[in-house]
Amino acid sequence: MGKRLRFFSGVVLLACCAGMLIGLLLGQLYIAKTGRQQLRHYTHALLVRGMAVAEEQRYILEAVQSLSTPLCSDADLNQLRFLLVRAVYIADIGRVLNGKSICSAARGAIDVSSQLPPPDTRITADRIMQGQTLVVTDPLAFSYFYKSSQGYSGLLAARNLQSIYQSFGYSDAIRANHGRREHPWWATAHFEYECDDRSDICAYSQLQVPSIFQAPPAILAGLLFISMAIGGSACAALLLAIEKYRSLNRQLFKAVKRKQIEVHYQPLMCLRRGKFTAVEALARWKNRRGEYVSPEIFIKMAEDMGIIGLITRQITRQALRDMYCFMQADSEFYVSINVSVSDLLSAAYHDFLDNEIRKLNLDPRQVMLEITERSTSEHGGLAKAIGTLRNKGFKIALDDFGTGYSNLDYLSSLTVDAIKIDKIFTNAIGTDSINAKMVDLLFDLIQFLQLAIIVEGIETAGQAEYVAAHCPDAIGQGWYYSYPLRVDELAEKMPHIRPACCRI
């Protein structure tokens, strides 16, 4: 016990460490992903702002050039001031003569002229000049984009980066990674760009992604703690589930060895006669806490453990003994027993079944063996085994019809007495699903083959009425008629059959 506990603790500790590393990795991935999204927003906003500034500059240039007032006259300055007041991103509008500024809307007439660069119609760092007009950009127009302290850098430039219009932060890396957008998740710097095809202006940007270890200590500590807790808890839950499964395996093995598998019986209703004429034997098992375990779980476990044959023999023996008096009281009454294909193919099971029938002096025609079609595709051997059993008088039913390997070739290669329509089709009755449309086709097909029909999973009056109306010769099975019962409860459920005894 101590060794197992130490192993358990060691695995959980390793899972905690793995969870911590995974948490750090996921944290860094989240930071990188969030950073890329923010960088795209930053780039798009930069391009939109740059286009808005350029558009306003062009509008003002065209408006000033259309003026006919004398340069720097009062009328001319008033027009410039009118345009400036309406502008959003412009700090000043001026007049230029022979490369010298002679007046502006903000400064009025300028006594001391200042030499300006040669005229240019392209955006420069802060101004654009065309002919005798000068437009100065407001420094606040791009104040939002000066985010170098937060890791952002940006450029407004021509597509080939030959002309730089505005720069923000550290733009050297942007020039070096011109046109780059793809980058691995572990990269510390991310690049983005977006261009306007009409003006050939592009916004280039860079974001220096911080490391997860640069997060505030409280956040980093919380992340590590949560990651370790999740990793350790998940591992512990997995180990407990594995241990529980192993424990359930051991419990099932002991129950089978001690013959503790119970048998309950679900009555089968003959719809035309309105009476129960048969029962299906169902395996039931309680774990050590007294809780019933679903057959879908423990039957699959038994198959994996290789003990399904033992369960089949126990169910067969118990069902024949429990139903002996019912079969003696009514020669048409029969019991249906689920048999695995491996047992059906086993000569040992055939001998076992023959011995049980002989010891009880029962009629084999009162025993139906149900085989699940999806469990095999070995038609040859199965057809031979079915033929042997039918020659002895046993009835054979094909269970869960419509699922698994169900097809016409399967039916043509196996000679059976009855077909059980799977409950997935019964549940579809009254709906618009494709399975609902298949129900009538299945009824017609099985009746065409002159086989008995057992419809399982009938749970509502609507389903019962539909089956009775469309297939009156069917056998109905489901909770609508009866839940699975213990053998001592059957006599009350089927008063028309009066066995002289209950068990032997």
Secondary structure, DSSP 8 states (H G I E B T S, - for coil): -HHHHHHHHHHHHHHHHHHHHHHHHHHHHHHHHHHHHHHHHHHHHHHHHHHHHHHHHHHHHHHHHT--S-TTSHHHHHHHHHHHHH-SSEEEEEEEETTEEEEETTTEE-SS--B----BSS--SSEEEETTEEEEE-GGGGGGG--GGGTEEEEEEETTSSSEEEEES--HHHHHTTT-----TT-SEEEEEEEETTTTEEEEEEEE---GGGS-HHHHHHHHHHHHHHHHHHHHHHHHHHHHHHHHHHHHHHHHHTT--EEEEEEEEETTTTEEEEEEEEEEEE-TTS-EE-HHHHHHHHHHHT-HHHHHHHHHHHHHHHTHHHHHH-TT-EEEEE--HHHHT-HHHHHHHHHHHHHHT--GGGEEEEEEGGG---HHHHHHHHHHHHHTT-EEEEEEETSTT-SHHHHHH---SEEEE-HHHHTTTTSSSHHHHHHHHHHHHHHHTT-EEEE----SHHHHHHHHHH-TT-EE-STTT---B-HHHHHHH-TTS--S-S--
